[in-house]
Amino acid sequence: LYNLRGEKAMKLQLNQIGAPMYNGVERRKYQRVEKPVIIRFRVSPDNDRETASSQWDMVAVHDLSNGGLFFNSSYNIQDGTVLDLKIGLSTSSDPVMCTGKVTRITKQPHTSIFGIAAAFKEIDGEIID
């Protein structure tokens, strides 16, 4: 089973979405899921008040692993920004609440879309080292 770190995070089992795991040459610490997963995110109130948001945006995650995720957004979120994340792997279970810290932003050429990578910092209230 592939799950996000910690006992509390056991409910976010990546294999429960029925997606194949990446089979190429992997240099990453954690295996990733190849199937898009829909999440909700917002800039956390833990950031300064100017960037925090009370509205949740829905996006498809194209790269999800035990260590973090990658998604595209029209928002130019700055490196180091803390995000609140709701990851729903099934319509029959509650979403997993996480926080993540933006580690990389890539502007897509000739568009107003940004690729955003975030590392998990907390999963369902459990701090990740």
Secondary structure, 3 states (H helix, E strand, C coil): CCECCCCHHHHCEHHHHCCCECCCCCCCCCCEECCCEEEEEEECCCCCCCCCCCCCEEEEEEEEECCEEEEEECCCCCCCCEEEEEECCCCCCCCEEEEEEEEEEEECCCCCCEEEEEEEEEECCEECC
